[in-house]
Amino acid sequence: MKNVSTQRGRTVVSAEHARECELCGAAGDFFLRGRTSGVCLDCADLGHLEFLPSGEAALSRRARAASRLSAVVVRWNLRRGRYERHGILAEPAAIEQAARECLSDNAFLARRRSPRTHRAVENLRFEGKFVAAIRELFPGCPPERAEAIAIHAACVGRGAADREWDPDAVRLAVEASVRHVDTDYDELLMAGEYRDTARAKVWDRVESVLSAWRDGVTPLDA
């Protein structure tokens, strides 16, 4: 594995339109800048990271600090003729950890109580529905964990306002949380395991935690 400090200094370009990786030819939206078009995240050993858009500085700062691998994401602003920061790439477990830490931050909580943008209002509504669904499906999931999973789901990828509500997304988000936080899945990926192989290796542990949460039980080691 490359030195973490080197990985932290990487900059990834978010392309307006899908482009081809100069190494493998796969199309994608995020690239390390190369000689021509750039190198995709998988070829750069960053494919397991998630995109966290700019918007909540405290969350981004904590996520980047907690992530062993991370990168700054920039996008070309045609009007201004320059690259501008668009967000970061960080490990999913680090983003969730950052969300849990933010829930203990009085300044963060105060901003959430008085949202100033339409996006913030929509995210809060989305998070409320998400938390309620988690509690219904997984009553054993700790309350602070459910809130962190909801914040993660609202912030990562498309904004909550642009997303249709899908109950299946709740199950997938909780499963992903357990996989990244409660198993050595990320360590397996960083050691070079393929995603499918790594998922198979940790599935018993994931299902054990999910089963307990469905039954209203919170495992002491979860």
VOKOLDREN-76982 format. One record per residue (C-alpha): residue in one letter; x, y, z. Coordinates in steps of 0.2 Angstrom, whole numbers, plus 5000, padded with zeros to 4 digits. Example, Ala and Ser with C-alpha at 12.3 -4.5 7.8 and 13.67 -1.06 7.14 Angstrom:
! VOKOLDREN-76982
nuti,x,y,z
A,5062,4978,5039 $
S,5068,4995,5036 $
! end
This chain:
! VOKOLDREN-76982
nuti,x,y,z
M,5000,5000,5000 $
K,5006,5017,4996 $
N,5011,5030,5010 $
V,4995,5037,5017 $
S,5002,5055,5017 $
T,5005,5053,4998 $
Q,4987,5047,4995 $
R,4980,5062,5006 $
G,4989,5074,4994 $
R,4980,5068,4978 $
T,4968,5078,4968 $
V,4954,5070,4958 $
V,4945,5079,4944 $
S,4926,5078,4943 $
A,4922,5078,4924 $
E,4907,5086,4917 $
H,4904,5071,4906 $
A,4910,5053,4907 $
R,4928,5050,4900 $
E,4939,5035,4897 $
C,4953,5030,4909 $
E,4970,5030,4900 $
L,4975,5014,4908 $
C,4959,5002,4907 $
G,4948,5012,4895 $
A,4933,5011,4907 $
A,4921,5026,4907 $
G,4919,5036,4923 $
D,4917,5054,4931 $
F,4932,5055,4943 $
F,4950,5054,4937 $
L,4967,5057,4943 $
R,4975,5069,4931 $
G,4987,5060,4919 $
R,4996,5064,4903 $
T,4980,5064,4892 $
S,4963,5060,4900 $
G,4967,5054,4917 $
V,4967,5038,4927 $
C,4951,5031,4935 $
L,4949,5028,4953 $
D,4950,5009,4952 $
C,4967,5010,4943 $
A,4973,5023,4956 $
D,4968,5011,4970 $
L,4955,5024,4976 $
G,4939,5015,4970 $
H,4933,5010,4987 $
L,4932,5029,4992 $
E,4915,5038,4992 $
F,4912,5056,4986 $
L,4907,5068,4999 $
P,4901,5085,4991 $
S,4906,5102,4998 $
G,4893,5110,5009 $
E,4896,5105,5027 $
A,4914,5110,5031 $
A,4914,5101,5048 $
L,4909,5085,5041 $
S,4921,5085,5027 $
R,4936,5090,5039 $
R,4932,5076,5051 $
A,4929,5063,5037 $
R,4946,5068,5029 $
A,4955,5067,5045 $
A,4948,5050,5049 $
S,4951,5042,5032 $
R,4967,5033,5029 $
L,4965,5037,5011 $
S,4957,5053,5004 $
A,4958,5065,4990 $
V,4952,5082,4986 $
V,4939,5083,4971 $
V,4940,5098,4960 $
R,4929,5103,4945 $
W,4933,5115,4930 $
N,4923,5131,4931 $
L,4922,5137,4913 $
R,4916,5154,4917 $
R,4930,5158,4929 $
G,4943,5147,4919 $
R,4949,5138,4934 $
Y,4947,5122,4944 $
E,4937,5124,4960 $
R,4935,5112,4975 $
H,4920,5101,4973 $
G,4921,5090,4988 $
I,4932,5075,4994 $
L,4934,5057,4992 $
A,4935,5047,5009 $
E,4932,5030,5016 $
P,4914,5026,5020 $
A,4918,5022,5038 $
A,4927,5038,5040 $
I,4912,5048,5033 $
E,4900,5039,5046 $
Q,4913,5042,5060 $
A,4913,5060,5055 $
A,4894,5061,5056 $
R,4894,5053,5073 $
E,4907,5066,5079 $
C,4897,5080,5071 $
L,4881,5075,5081 $
S,4891,5079,5097 $
D,4896,5096,5090 $
N,4885,5111,5097 $
A,4889,5122,5082 $
F,4884,5108,5069 $
L,4868,5105,5079 $
A,4864,5123,5079 $
R,4866,5125,5060 $
R,4854,5110,5058 $
R,4841,5118,5069 $
S,4841,5133,5058 $
P,4844,5127,5040 $
R,4847,5142,5028 $
T,4846,5133,5011 $
H,4833,5123,5002 $
R,4846,5109,5001 $
A,4848,5109,5020 $
V,4830,5108,5023 $
E,4827,5094,5011 $
N,4842,5084,5018 $
L,4834,5086,5036 $
R,4818,5079,5029 $
F,4826,5065,5021 $
E,4836,5061,5036 $
G,4821,5061,5047 $
K,4812,5048,5036 $
F,4828,5038,5035 $
V,4830,5037,5054 $
A,4812,5032,5056 $
A,4814,5018,5043 $
I,4830,5012,5051 $
R,4821,5011,5068 $
E,4807,5002,5061 $
L,4817,4989,5051 $
F,4832,4988,5063 $
P,4825,4992,5081 $
G,4842,4986,5088 $
C,4852,4999,5079 $
P,4859,5012,5091 $
P,4850,5029,5089 $
E,4866,5038,5086 $
R,4871,5025,5073 $
A,4855,5027,5064 $
E,4857,5046,5064 $
A,4875,5045,5057 $
I,4869,5033,5044 $
A,4855,5045,5039 $
I,4867,5060,5038 $
H,4879,5049,5027 $
A,4865,5044,5015 $
A,4859,5062,5013 $
C,4876,5069,5010 $
V,4884,5056,4999 $
G,4881,5056,4980 $
R,4865,5065,4974 $
G,4857,5077,4985 $
A,4842,5071,4995 $
A,4831,5084,4986 $
D,4835,5075,4969 $
R,4832,5057,4976 $
E,4816,5047,4976 $
W,4812,5039,4992 $
D,4816,5020,4991 $
P,4814,5009,5007 $
D,4826,4997,4999 $
A,4839,5011,5000 $
V,4838,5010,5019 $
R,4842,4991,5020 $
L,4857,4994,5008 $
A,4863,5009,5018 $
V,4863,5000,5035 $
E,4871,4984,5027 $
A,4885,4995,5020 $
S,4887,5004,5037 $
V,4889,4987,5045 $
R,4901,4981,5032 $
H,4912,4996,5033 $
V,4912,5000,5051 $
D,4910,4983,5060 $
T,4921,4972,5049 $
D,4938,4972,5041 $
Y,4931,4974,5024 $
D,4940,4990,5020 $
E,4956,4983,5026 $
L,4954,4968,5014 $
L,4951,4981,4999 $
M,4967,4990,5004 $
A,4976,4974,5004 $
G,4971,4971,4986 $
E,4956,4959,4988 $
Y,4942,4961,4975 $
R,4926,4968,4981 $
D,4916,4952,4978 $
T,4929,4942,4987 $
A,4930,4954,5002 $
R,4911,4955,5003 $
A,4910,4936,5004 $
K,4923,4935,5018 $
V,4914,4947,5029 $
W,4896,4942,5025 $
D,4893,4931,5040 $
R,4898,4945,5052 $
V,4887,4958,5043 $
E,4872,4946,5043 $
S,4875,4943,5062 $
V,4874,4961,5066 $
L,4859,4964,5055 $
S,4850,4949,5062 $
A,4853,4956,5080 $
W,4847,4973,5075 $
R,4831,4966,5067 $
D,4827,4957,5083 $
G,4830,4973,5093 $
V,4846,4967,5100 $
T,4862,4978,5100 $
P,4878,4967,5100 $
L,4890,4974,5113 $
D,4904,4973,5100 $
A,4894,4982,5086 $
! end
